[in-house]
Amino acid sequence: MKFPLQKLKQTGDEPFYFEDDVDILELEQLNNDIRRISPVHVKGQAMTRGNDITVTFSIDGEMVLPCARTLVDVTYPFHIDALEAFNLSPYHTEEDDSEVHSVNGEVLDLTPYIKENVQLEIPTRVFSNDDEAHEAAPQEGKGWQVVTEEPEETKVDPRMAKLQSLLNEEENE
């Protein structure tokens, strides 16, 4: 998602509105949990004041992540509200202010910042609500197996069995 700086400057004090679908499939290739990600819908506005550009935008989409219990695919929809600040001054460096990004050239490319915000939104764990997925999950592997915890039956000590039968007789009377 690229914008010519000239187009942004032409709006003057009025905001420059934008809306588009952005393909960020490169995130699937990175070392993260994203198995698939559909193109995201980006909508927002850019305000220019002198050499400063403030871009506020929202990102809507969905990604497919592995379930933390069963490793089956889980569709995770997301909505992100983001704000990025840019400076056009050739004397400004990102070392001066880490929150304000420098713009090199005549085009403002928002795509890297969209990818960054999506990566920050990846949850640490997601769980599948599908019962069939839980049944299809592997129950054992090399050196491990799933153990279900069943309630213990209350067993009477054989030495106390006679005493228990006497107590039961008294309760029945």
N, C-alpha and C positions, 0 to 999 in steps of 0.2 A: 504494500500500500504506500505509494509514493505520491508526493505533492510537490509541484514546482514552487519554489519560494516566491517567485513573481506573482503567482496566483494567490498565495496567502497574503502578500503585501497589498494587493489590489483591493481587498475587502476593507481595508482601513480599520476603523474601530468596530466594525461589524464582525461577528463570528463567521468563520468559514465552516459550513456543515458538510459532513461526508458520511457515506454509508456504503458498505460493500462487503462481499464475502471474500475471505482471505484463506488461501490454501497453505497450511503449515505442516504438511506431511513429513517434513524433515525431523520433526520431534519424535516420530516413530523410530528413527534410526539411532537416536541418542541412547545413552545408557540410563534409561528410566523405565518406569512401569507401563508406559503408554503402548498398548498393542495396536490400536487404531485411533485415528482422530479425523473427524469429518471437517470440511472447511468451516471456519468460524465466521460468524456474522459480526462485523464491527460497525459501530455507529457512534458518531461523536461530533465534536466541534474543536476548531483551533482559533485561538485569539492571539493577535499580534499587537504588541506594544513596543515600539522601538526595535531593539535587537532581540527582544524576548518573545518567545512563542510558547503559549501554554495550551496543551492538547488534553482535553478530557474526552474519554471514550468508554464505551462498554463493549464487552466481548461476550457473545453467546455461542455455545456449541456443546458438543458432547464427545467424550473420549471413552474408549474401552480399556478397562484396567483389569488385572487379575484379582479374583476374590482372595482375601487373606486366609480363608479356611480351606477352600477347595481348588483354587487356581483356575476356576472357570471364568469366562469373560463376563464382566459386569459393565453395563453401560452407565456412565456417570455424566449427567448433564451439569453444565456449569454456567454461571453468570459472573462476570468480573467487571467492576467499575475501576477504571484506572485514570491516573493523572500523570502526565509527563511534561517536563519543562525543558525547553531548548533555548540556546543562545546563538545568535548569528555572528557575534563579534569575532574577528580573526584573532583577537588578543585573549579571548576566553579559552581556558583549558579545563578539562574535566577534573584535573587535580585541584583547581581553585575551589570548585564546589561540586561534590559528587552527586548532588541531586539534580543538577542542571547539565544537560547533555549539549555538546558542541555539534554544530551542523557544518559539515564540510561539503563544499560544492553548492550547486543551485537546486538541489532536490532534498526534501525531507522524507526519509524512508522510515515509516512507522513499523514495518514488519518485524524487525528484531525486538522491538519493545512489546509487540503483541505476543511473540513467542516467549519472551521472558516472563510476562505476566501469566501466561498459561502454565508455564513450568512451575511457577510459584504456587499455583492453584492445585497442583496434583496432591490429592490427599495421601496420607501415609498408609491408610488401610481402607478398603471398601469390602463390603460383605454382600453376598448374593442372597436374595430372599427366595430364590427358586428351590423348592424341596427336591425336585428331580436332580438338580445340580449337586445337592448334598449327597444323594444316593449314588450318583455317578462318580463321585470323588474317590480316589484310591484309598483303600482301607489299610493297606500295608505296603511296605517297601523293604529295601535292604537295611536291616537293623532297626526297624520301627514298625509299629502297628497301632491302629486306633483301638483304644480300650474304652468301652462304655461302662459307666458306673451304674450298677444296679443296686437298688436298696436291699440291705441285708435283712434276712428274715430273723425275727426275734426267736432265738433258740433258748430253750430252757435247759439249764444244767441238769444232766441226768441224776445227779445227787439230790437235786431239789425238785425233781419231777413229782414225787409223792406229796411233798408239801404243796406244790402248785395244784395238784388234783384235789387236795383237801380244801384249799382256798376256793377253787372253782365250785366245789359242792356247796360250800357255805354261801356263796353268792347266789346259787340257783335256789336255795331254800328260802 
